[in-house]
């Protein structure tokens, strides 16, 4: 990145493909989001601000020399649901039979709606921030289970559909620490809230 005008892409086609995911894997989802949402050239946002309805082959657009419908910079699509929504198969999963939901809360975002149509059914991970409350809406398809890892803050209360986690049906608290709450859930629809 260049400090004069904020984070800026300086990668080529191969580096750009993995950049956002690698930043998120290493705890820098906020930087990945800043790159994705950068208004100035070169960026995905710059394409949108210049009336693009598809991804261009070249960051600057074209007079017809380059394609205006090119999947080369399409890695951003997967990054949205895999990292902002946190939807991923477990490391040993077969066809998403075991799911991990690890949403990444970005300070500049108020909400994220994400889903993935797996072979087992639709997986949903939505989140929103309202004042001191963070809400997570998660749907897990039939015959699957999920490990949900929610980011923790000190002095928060964790509930599911307004109930204490110990009383929530289909929810098992695996671990609760200063950085995260880990929950095991079965198929179904869940509404978790973290309130300070």
GROMACS elastic network, one bead per residue, 0.5 to 0.9 nm:
[ bonds ]
;  ai    aj funct       b0    kb
    1     5     6  0.88920   500
    1     6     6  0.70542   500
    1     9     6  0.66076   500
    1    10     6  0.70980   500
    2     5     6  0.65047   500
    2     6     6  0.61801   500
    2     7     6  0.59898   500
    2     8     6  0.61125   500
    2     9     6  0.87822   500
    2    10     6  0.89012   500
    3     6     6  0.53041   500
    3     7     6  0.69361   500
    3     8     6  0.86742   500
    4     7     6  0.87462   500
    5     8     6  0.76657   500
    5    40     6  0.88618   500
    6    34     6  0.83551   500
    6    35     6  0.86972   500
    6    38     6  0.83644   500
    7    31     6  0.73458   500
    7    32     6  0.89398   500
    7    34     6  0.66251   500
    7    35     6  0.58206   500
    7    38     6  0.75979   500
    8    34     6  0.86705   500
    8    35     6  0.61689   500
    8    38     6  0.75899   500
    8    40     6  0.85704   500
    8    41     6  0.83718   500
    8    42     6  0.72394   500
    8    43     6  0.79331   500
    9    12     6  0.85721   500
    9    16     6  0.78088   500
    9    35     6  0.67853   500
    9    41     6  0.88088   500
    9    42     6  0.64799   500
    9    43     6  0.71490   500
   10    15     6  0.88562   500
   10    16     6  0.84377   500
   10    42     6  0.85248   500
   11    14     6  0.75772   500
   11    15     6  0.52248   500
   11    16     6  0.54128   500
   11    19     6  0.82079   500
   12    15     6  0.54478   500
   12    16     6  0.58325   500
   12    17     6  0.85076   500
   13    16     6  0.53697   500
   13    17     6  0.63551   500
   13    72     6  0.69626   500
   13    73     6  0.72917   500
   14    17     6  0.54330   500
   14    18     6  0.72240   500
   14    19     6  0.88804   500
   15    18     6  0.56739   500
   15    19     6  0.58753   500
   16    19     6  0.50265   500
   16    20     6  0.75062   500
   16    73     6  0.71552   500
   16    75     6  0.80580   500
   17    20     6  0.76620   500
   17    21     6  0.83861   500
   17    72     6  0.77678   500
   17    73     6  0.64853   500
   17    74     6  0.77090   500
   17    75     6  0.54365   500
   17    76     6  0.78959   500
   18    21     6  0.55627   500
   18    22     6  0.60293   500
   18    23     6  0.85909   500
   18    75     6  0.73914   500
   19    22     6  0.52635   500
   19    23     6  0.61229   500
   19    24     6  0.86334   500
   19    32     6  0.77379   500
   20    23     6  0.51914   500
   20    24     6  0.62196   500
   20    25     6  0.86367   500
   20    28     6  0.87795   500
   20    29     6  0.75872   500
   20    31     6  0.84250   500
   20    32     6  0.50190   500
   20    33     6  0.78833   500
   20    35     6  0.81577   500
   20    36     6  0.80325   500
   20    75     6  0.82779   500
   20    76     6  0.72922   500
   20    79     6  0.67887   500
   20    83     6  0.89890   500
   21    24     6  0.51199   500
   21    25     6  0.60761   500
   21    26     6  0.86530   500
   21    29     6  0.83303   500
   21    32     6  0.78915   500
   21    75     6  0.86948   500
   21    76     6  0.86500   500
   21    78     6  0.88693   500
   21    79     6  0.62152   500
   21    82     6  0.84537   500
   21    83     6  0.74181   500
   22    26     6  0.62869   500
   22    27     6  0.88570   500
   22    28     6  0.84384   500
   22    32     6  0.88206   500
   23    26     6  0.52651   500
   23    27     6  0.65251   500
   23    29     6  0.60545   500
   23    30     6  0.87088   500
   23    31     6  0.72530   500
   23    32     6  0.59990   500
   24    27     6  0.51972   500
   24    30     6  0.80044   500
   24    31     6  0.83001   500
   24    32     6  0.66920   500
   24    79     6  0.88187   500
   24    83     6  0.67398   500
   24    84     6  0.89657   500
   24   104     6  0.84495   500
   25    28     6  0.73589   500
   25    29     6  0.78981   500
   25    83     6  0.84749   500
   26    29     6  0.80509   500
   27    30     6  0.82662   500
   28    31     6  0.53561   500
   28    32     6  0.64100   500
   28    33     6  0.87511   500
   29    33     6  0.60335   500
   29    34     6  0.85026   500
   29    83     6  0.76705   500
   29    84     6  0.79093   500
   29   104     6  0.69450   500
   29   105     6  0.83387   500
   29   106     6  0.70851   500
   30    33     6  0.50860   500
   30    34     6  0.61868   500
   30    35     6  0.87238   500
   30   104     6  0.86852   500
   30   105     6  0.83588   500
   30   106     6  0.55895   500
   30   107     6  0.74939   500
   30   108     6  0.82845   500
   31    35     6  0.62507   500
   31    36     6  0.85817   500
   32    35     6  0.51977   500
   32    36     6  0.61866   500
   32    37     6  0.86136   500
   33    37     6  0.59527   500
   33    38     6  0.83298   500
   33    84     6  0.88462   500
   33   106     6  0.76853   500
   33   108     6  0.88256   500
   34    37     6  0.51757   500
   34    38     6  0.58027   500
   34   108     6  0.89645   500
   35    38     6  0.52544   500
   35    39     6  0.89643   500
   35    43     6  0.70935   500
   35    44     6  0.84583   500
   35    45     6  0.89426   500
   36    39     6  0.88016   500
   36    43     6  0.65386   500
   36    44     6  0.60439   500
   36    45     6  0.66745   500
   36    76     6  0.76781   500
   37    43     6  0.73690   500
   37    44     6  0.70083   500
   37    45     6  0.53538   500
   37    46     6  0.83954   500
   38    41     6  0.78619   500
   38    42     6  0.81051   500
   38    43     6  0.59877   500
   38    44     6  0.75313   500
   38    45     6  0.58957   500
   38    46     6  0.71862   500
   39    42     6  0.82644   500
   39    43     6  0.68029   500
   39    44     6  0.81185   500
   39    45     6  0.53372   500
   39    46     6  0.51147   500
   39    47     6  0.87876   500
   39    48     6  0.89943   500
   39    49     6  0.75379   500
   40    43     6  0.66013   500
   40    45     6  0.77247   500
   40    46     6  0.57749   500
   41    44     6  0.84764   500
   41    45     6  0.84447   500
   41    46     6  0.57681   500
   41    47     6  0.83854   500
   41    59     6  0.71843   500
   41    60     6  0.71598   500
   42    45     6  0.85291   500
   42    46     6  0.67167   500
   42    47     6  0.84847   500
   42    59     6  0.55655   500
   42    60     6  0.70438   500
   43    46     6  0.51358   500
   43    47     6  0.67368   500
   43    59     6  0.66904   500
   43    60     6  0.89554   500
   44    47     6  0.52057   500
   44    48     6  0.66716   500
   44    49     6  0.88441   500
   44    55     6  0.78073   500
   44    59     6  0.77845   500
   44    73     6  0.82936   500
   44    76     6  0.85469   500
   45    48     6  0.50434   500
   45    49     6  0.61228   500
   45    50     6  0.85723   500
   46    50     6  0.62051   500
   46    51     6  0.88782   500
   46    52     6  0.87225   500
   46    59     6  0.81521   500
   46    60     6  0.85307   500
   47    50     6  0.51297   500
   47    51     6  0.66556   500
   47    52     6  0.52732   500
   47    53     6  0.83007   500
   47    54     6  0.84681   500
   47    55     6  0.73923   500
   47    56     6  0.74810   500
   47    59     6  0.72371   500
   47    60     6  0.78616   500
   47    61     6  0.76093   500
   48    51     6  0.51896   500
   48    53     6  0.70037   500
   48    54     6  0.85648   500
   48    55     6  0.88701   500
   49    52     6  0.72883   500
   50    61     6  0.86936   500
   52    55     6  0.69733   500
   52    56     6  0.76641   500
   52    61     6  0.88036   500
   52    68     6  0.79396   500
   53    68     6  0.86693   500
   53    69     6  0.84955   500
   54    68     6  0.65221   500
   54    69     6  0.53081   500
   54    70     6  0.74442   500
   54    71     6  0.87145   500
   55    58     6  0.86817   500
   55    59     6  0.88739   500
   55    67     6  0.87670   500
   55    68     6  0.63366   500
   55    69     6  0.54507   500
   55    70     6  0.55705   500
   55    71     6  0.65162   500
   55    72     6  0.78579   500
   55    73     6  0.67230   500
   55    74     6  0.69702   500
   56    59     6  0.65397   500
   56    60     6  0.82389   500
   56    61     6  0.62189   500
   56    62     6  0.84057   500
   56    66     6  0.77014   500
   56    67     6  0.60739   500
   56    69     6  0.55359   500
   56    70     6  0.54618   500
   56    71     6  0.78997   500
   56    72     6  0.80757   500
   56    73     6  0.77637   500
   57    60     6  0.88055   500
   57    61     6  0.74236   500
   57    62     6  0.86235   500
   57    66     6  0.59638   500
   57    67     6  0.52654   500
   57    68     6  0.61544   500
   57    69     6  0.69964   500
   57    70     6  0.51689   500
   57    71     6  0.76239   500
   57    72     6  0.65189   500
   57    73     6  0.75788   500
   58    61     6  0.54399   500
   58    62     6  0.71597   500
   58    66     6  0.66421   500
   58    67     6  0.77345   500
   58    68     6  0.82230   500
   58    70     6  0.88676   500
   59    62     6  0.87463   500
   61    64     6  0.85562   500
   61    66     6  0.73561   500
   61    67     6  0.83917   500
   61    68     6  0.72747   500
   62    65     6  0.58847   500
   62    66     6  0.55763   500
   62    67     6  0.76958   500
   62    68     6  0.77473   500
   63    66     6  0.74509   500
   64    67     6  0.70893   500
   64    68     6  0.81518   500
   67    70     6  0.60051   500
   70    73     6  0.75036   500
   70    74     6  0.79630   500
   71    75     6  0.81143   500
   72    75     6  0.76426   500
   73    76     6  0.69059   500
   73    77     6  0.89730   500
   74    77     6  0.57957   500
   74    78     6  0.78798   500
   75    78     6  0.56998   500
   75    79     6  0.65421   500
   76    80     6  0.64728   500
   77    80     6  0.55756   500
   77    81     6  0.74146   500
   77    82     6  0.89282   500
   78    81     6  0.57626   500
   78    82     6  0.59079   500
   78    83     6  0.81844   500
   79    82     6  0.51016   500
   79    83     6  0.54599   500
   79    84     6  0.70945   500
   79    85     6  0.87366   500
   79    86     6  0.89579   500
   80    83     6  0.57791   500
   80    84     6  0.51879   500
   80    85     6  0.64716   500
   80    86     6  0.82760   500
   80   112     6  0.87605   500
   80   114     6  0.72616   500
   81    84     6  0.57665   500
   81    86     6  0.60630   500
   81    87     6  0.58214   500
   81    88     6  0.83517   500
   81   103     6  0.88937   500
   81   112     6  0.89840   500
   81   113     6  0.82796   500
   81   114     6  0.51968   500
   81   115     6  0.63461   500
   81   116     6  0.71251   500
   81   125     6  0.80422   500
   82    85     6  0.59178   500
   82    88     6  0.57427   500
   82   101     6  0.86529   500
   82   102     6  0.84837   500
   82   103     6  0.83666   500
   82   114     6  0.86694   500
   82   116     6  0.88821   500
   83    87     6  0.69537   500
   83    88     6  0.83585   500
   83   102     6  0.73770   500
   83   103     6  0.63763   500
   83   104     6  0.61484   500
   84    87     6  0.83592   500
   84   102     6  0.83332   500
   84   103     6  0.55341   500
   84   105     6  0.70596   500
   84   106     6  0.79651   500
   84   112     6  0.69421   500
   84   113     6  0.87681   500
   84   114     6  0.79190   500
   85   101     6  0.74722   500
   85   102     6  0.71261   500
   85   104     6  0.67261   500
   85   105     6  0.88467   500
   85   112     6  0.66026   500
   85   113     6  0.69525   500
   85   114     6  0.53831   500
   85   115     6  0.76755   500
   85   124     6  0.81880   500
   85   125     6  0.53615   500
   85   126     6  0.63666   500
   85   127     6  0.76005   500
   86   100     6  0.74282   500
   86   104     6  0.64979   500
   86   114     6  0.85362   500
   86   125     6  0.71244   500
   86   149     6  0.89804   500
   87    99     6  0.73145   500
   87   100     6  0.61379   500
   87   102     6  0.66742   500
   87   103     6  0.75131   500
   87   114     6  0.81282   500
   87   115     6  0.76144   500
   87   116     6  0.73971   500
   87   123     6  0.75624   500
   87   124     6  0.77953   500
   87   125     6  0.68176   500
   88    91     6  0.87107   500
   88    96     6  0.80544   500
   88    99     6  0.59987   500
   88   100     6  0.52650   500
   88   101     6  0.64145   500
   88   102     6  0.80229   500
   89    92     6  0.79288   500
   89    93     6  0.58910   500
   89    94     6  0.81752   500
   89    95     6  0.78497   500
   89    96     6  0.51617   500
   89    97     6  0.77550   500
   89    98     6  0.61441   500
   89   100     6  0.57357   500
   89   101     6  0.85240   500
   89   146     6  0.88727   500
   90    93     6  0.50053   500
   90    94     6  0.85546   500
   90    96     6  0.73241   500
   90    97     6  0.82864   500
   90    98     6  0.54423   500
   90    99     6  0.50233   500
   90   100     6  0.54578   500
   90   146     6  0.81920   500
   90   147     6  0.82484   500
   91    98     6  0.85876   500
   91    99     6  0.88075   500
   91   100     6  0.88448   500
   92    98     6  0.78247   500
   93    96     6  0.55794   500
   93    97     6  0.57085   500
   93    98     6  0.51886   500
   93    99     6  0.73105   500
   94    97     6  0.56532   500
   94    98     6  0.74054   500
   95    98     6  0.81276   500
   95   118     6  0.73722   500
   95   119     6  0.62844   500
   95   120     6  0.71657   500
   96    99     6  0.57821   500
   96   118     6  0.66400   500
   96   119     6  0.72394   500
   96   120     6  0.67220   500
   96   144     6  0.75193   500
   97   119     6  0.89848   500
   97   120     6  0.70800   500
   97   143     6  0.72237   500
   97   145     6  0.67723   500
   97   146     6  0.85466   500
   98   144     6  0.57508   500
   98   145     6  0.52168   500
   98   146     6  0.56303   500
   98   147     6  0.79364   500
   99   123     6  0.88278   500
   99   140     6  0.82177   500
   99   144     6  0.74646   500
   99   145     6  0.62043   500
   99   147     6  0.63727   500
   99   148     6  0.83779   500
  100   145     6  0.86301   500
  100   146     6  0.53611   500
  100   148     6  0.58822   500
  100   149     6  0.76859   500
  101   125     6  0.72373   500
  101   138     6  0.83900   500
  101   146     6  0.69838   500
  101   147     6  0.62839   500
  101   149     6  0.61664   500
  101   150     6  0.81502   500
  102   125     6  0.89620   500
  102   147     6  0.83857   500
  102   148     6  0.61065   500
  102   150     6  0.62684   500
  102   151     6  0.81341   500
  103   125     6  0.75742   500
  103   126     6  0.83971   500
  103   127     6  0.78134   500
  103   136     6  0.87196   500
  103   148     6  0.86262   500
  103   149     6  0.74363   500
  103   150     6  0.66807   500
  103   151     6  0.77599   500
  104   150     6  0.84468   500
  104   151     6  0.76820   500
  105   108     6  0.88266   500
  105   109     6  0.75447   500
  105   110     6  0.87925   500
  105   111     6  0.86815   500
  105   112     6  0.88720   500
  105   127     6  0.83236   500
  105   128     6  0.88391   500
  105   129     6  0.87777   500
  105   151     6  0.77039   500
  106   109     6  0.54869   500
  106   110     6  0.81550   500
  107   110     6  0.76682   500
  109   112     6  0.75394   500
  109   128     6  0.83367   500
  109   129     6  0.81191   500
  110   127     6  0.82964   500
  110   128     6  0.55600   500
  110   129     6  0.51873   500
  110   130     6  0.74314   500
  111   126     6  0.74393   500
  111   127     6  0.54360   500
  111   129     6  0.62662   500
  112   125     6  0.81387   500
  112   126     6  0.54402   500
  112   127     6  0.53072   500
  112   128     6  0.64607   500
  113   124     6  0.78655   500
  113   125     6  0.65441   500
  113   127     6  0.66046   500
  113   128     6  0.86014   500
  114   123     6  0.84811   500
  114   124     6  0.59472   500
  114   125     6  0.54031   500
  114   126     6  0.57243   500
  114   127     6  0.87460   500
  115   122     6  0.67636   500
  115   123     6  0.54332   500
  115   125     6  0.61233   500
  115   126     6  0.79973   500
  116   121     6  0.83302   500
  116   122     6  0.57191   500
  116   123     6  0.52146   500
  116   124     6  0.66313   500
  116   125     6  0.88129   500
  117   120     6  0.78878   500
  117   121     6  0.57574   500
  117   123     6  0.63053   500
  117   124     6  0.87789   500
  118   121     6  0.51469   500
  118   122     6  0.58578   500
  118   123     6  0.70456   500
  118   141     6  0.89354   500
  119   122     6  0.82289   500
  120   123     6  0.86637   500
  120   141     6  0.63385   500
  120   142     6  0.72203   500
  120   143     6  0.77737   500
  120   144     6  0.76316   500
  121   140     6  0.81243   500
  121   141     6  0.52905   500
  121   142     6  0.74421   500
  122   139     6  0.76727   500
  122   140     6  0.73015   500
  122   141     6  0.61493   500
  123   138     6  0.75757   500
  123   139     6  0.55403   500
  123   140     6  0.53176   500
  123   141     6  0.63011   500
  124   137     6  0.74419   500
  124   138     6  0.52871   500
  124   140     6  0.69363   500
  124   189     6  0.88792   500
  125   136     6  0.70753   500
  125   137     6  0.58578   500
  125   139     6  0.67458   500
  125   140     6  0.89723   500
  126   135     6  0.81832   500
  126   136     6  0.56965   500
  126   137     6  0.50396   500
  126   138     6  0.64374   500
  127   134     6  0.71656   500
  127   135     6  0.54270   500
  127   137     6  0.61570   500
  127   138     6  0.85896   500
  128   133     6  0.83676   500
  128   134     6  0.57921   500
  128   135     6  0.52664   500
  128   136     6  0.67281   500
  128   137     6  0.87990   500
  129   132     6  0.73545   500
  129   133     6  0.58932   500
  129   135     6  0.63930   500
  130   133     6  0.52456   500
  130   134     6  0.63458   500
  130   135     6  0.80548   500
  131   134     6  0.79831   500
  132   194     6  0.82874   500
  132   195     6  0.60116   500
  132   196     6  0.55478   500
  133   156     6  0.89966   500
  133   193     6  0.68220   500
  133   194     6  0.56821   500
  133   196     6  0.64631   500
  134   192     6  0.83465   500
  134   193     6  0.56927   500
  134   194     6  0.51537   500
  134   195     6  0.64955   500
  134   196     6  0.89137   500
  135   191     6  0.70635   500
  135   192     6  0.58074   500
  135   194     6  0.64592   500
  135   195     6  0.85610   500
  136   150     6  0.86140   500
  136   190     6  0.79222   500
  136   191     6  0.56940   500
  136   192     6  0.50254   500
  136   193     6  0.62437   500
  136   194     6  0.84835   500
  137   189     6  0.74302   500
  137   190     6  0.57625   500
  137   192     6  0.64502   500
  137   193     6  0.87906   500
  138   188     6  0.81776   500
  138   189     6  0.58066   500
  138   190     6  0.51726   500
  138   191     6  0.65164   500
  138   192     6  0.80772   500
  139   187     6  0.73855   500
  139   188     6  0.56544   500
  139   190     6  0.63069   500
  139   191     6  0.89598   500
  140   143     6  0.88323   500
  140   144     6  0.68845   500
  140   145     6  0.69000   500
  140   146     6  0.72018   500
  140   185     6  0.82784   500
  140   186     6  0.69937   500
  140   188     6  0.52772   500
  140   189     6  0.65140   500
  140   190     6  0.85152   500
  141   144     6  0.60435   500
  141   145     6  0.80505   500
  141   186     6  0.85124   500
  141   187     6  0.52761   500
  141   188     6  0.64987   500
  141   189     6  0.87146   500
  142   145     6  0.83140   500
  142   186     6  0.81871   500
  142   187     6  0.50371   500
  142   188     6  0.72019   500
  143   186     6  0.79830   500
  143   187     6  0.64337   500
  144   186     6  0.64537   500
  144   187     6  0.58328   500
  145   184     6  0.74078   500
  145   185     6  0.57997   500
  145   187     6  0.59006   500
  146   183     6  0.81328   500
  146   184     6  0.58225   500
  146   185     6  0.53388   500
  146   186     6  0.63383   500
  146   187     6  0.80598   500
  147   174     6  0.88437   500
  147   182     6  0.68233   500
  147   183     6  0.56934   500
  147   185     6  0.64875   500
  147   186     6  0.89984   500
  148   181     6  0.79128   500
  148   182     6  0.56573   500
  148   183     6  0.50380   500
  148   184     6  0.62564   500
  148   185     6  0.73795   500
  149   180     6  0.62390   500
  149   181     6  0.56321   500
  149   183     6  0.64633   500
  149   184     6  0.89430   500
  150   179     6  0.85538   500
  150   180     6  0.54227   500
  150   181     6  0.51895   500
  150   182     6  0.65558   500
  150   183     6  0.82821   500
  150   194     6  0.88957   500
  151   178     6  0.87574   500
  151   179     6  0.59392   500
  151   181     6  0.65089   500
  151   182     6  0.89730   500
  152   156     6  0.74732   500
  152   176     6  0.82911   500
  152   177     6  0.73751   500
  152   178     6  0.60662   500
  152   181     6  0.61697   500
  152   194     6  0.80464   500
  153   156     6  0.61602   500
  153   178     6  0.65079   500
  153   179     6  0.67364   500
  153   180     6  0.78773   500
  153   194     6  0.87147   500
  153   196     6  0.80431   500
  154   178     6  0.65635   500
  154   179     6  0.86536   500
  154   196     6  0.79494   500
  155   195     6  0.84425   500
  155   196     6  0.59848   500
  156   194     6  0.59651   500
  156   195     6  0.52380   500
  157   164     6  0.84629   500
  157   193     6  0.77785   500
  157   194     6  0.54814   500
  157   195     6  0.51870   500
  157   196     6  0.63998   500
  158   162     6  0.89826   500
  158   163     6  0.86766   500
  158   164     6  0.68933   500
  158   165     6  0.67215   500
  158   181     6  0.85259   500
  158   192     6  0.70018   500
  158   193     6  0.57006   500
  158   195     6  0.67413   500
  159   162     6  0.54948   500
  159   163     6  0.52307   500
  159   165     6  0.53622   500
  159   166     6  0.89065   500
  159   168     6  0.80211   500
  159   191     6  0.81246   500
  159   192     6  0.55590   500
  159   193     6  0.52832   500
  159   194     6  0.66936   500
  159   195     6  0.84459   500
  160   163     6  0.52824   500
  160   164     6  0.65324   500
  160   165     6  0.60403   500
  160   167     6  0.87481   500
  160   168     6  0.61398   500
  160   169     6  0.88291   500
  160   171     6  0.84881   500
  160   190     6  0.66876   500
  160   191     6  0.53072   500
  160   193     6  0.63320   500
  161   164     6  0.85899   500
  161   168     6  0.78910   500
  161   190     6  0.70407   500
  161   191     6  0.51506   500
  161   192     6  0.63393   500
  161   193     6  0.77178   500
  162   168     6  0.89120   500
  162   191     6  0.82520   500
  162   192     6  0.80298   500
  162   193     6  0.77290   500
  163   166     6  0.81177   500
  163   167     6  0.63394   500
  163   168     6  0.60744   500
  164   167     6  0.55066   500
  164   168     6  0.64020   500
  165   168     6  0.50075   500
  165   169     6  0.84490   500
  165   171     6  0.69479   500
  165   172     6  0.75953   500
  165   173     6  0.71514   500
  165   192     6  0.89498   500
  166   169     6  0.85135   500
  166   171     6  0.78621   500
  166   172     6  0.75003   500
  166   173     6  0.75992   500
  167   171     6  0.83547   500
  168   171     6  0.57327   500
  168   172     6  0.81977   500
  169   172     6  0.85363   500
  170   184     6  0.81833   500
  170   185     6  0.56613   500
  170   186     6  0.58661   500
  170   187     6  0.81220   500
  170   188     6  0.83006   500
  171   183     6  0.65965   500
  171   184     6  0.58901   500
  171   186     6  0.73083   500
  172   182     6  0.86667   500
  172   183     6  0.55477   500
  172   184     6  0.50797   500
  172   185     6  0.64856   500
  173   176     6  0.73485   500
  173   181     6  0.76371   500
  173   182     6  0.61906   500
  173   184     6  0.64353   500
  173   185     6  0.89103   500
  174   181     6  0.78536   500
  174   182     6  0.53275   500
  174   183     6  0.52477   500
  174   184     6  0.64977   500
  175   180     6  0.79906   500
  175   181     6  0.59322   500
  175   182     6  0.50299   500
  175   183     6  0.70809   500
  176   179     6  0.81152   500
  176   180     6  0.60868   500
  176   182     6  0.61370   500
  176   183     6  0.85900   500
  177   180     6  0.54768   500
  177   181     6  0.62638   500
  177   182     6  0.85831   500
  178   181     6  0.82516   500
  185   188     6  0.82592   500
  185   190     6  0.87952   500
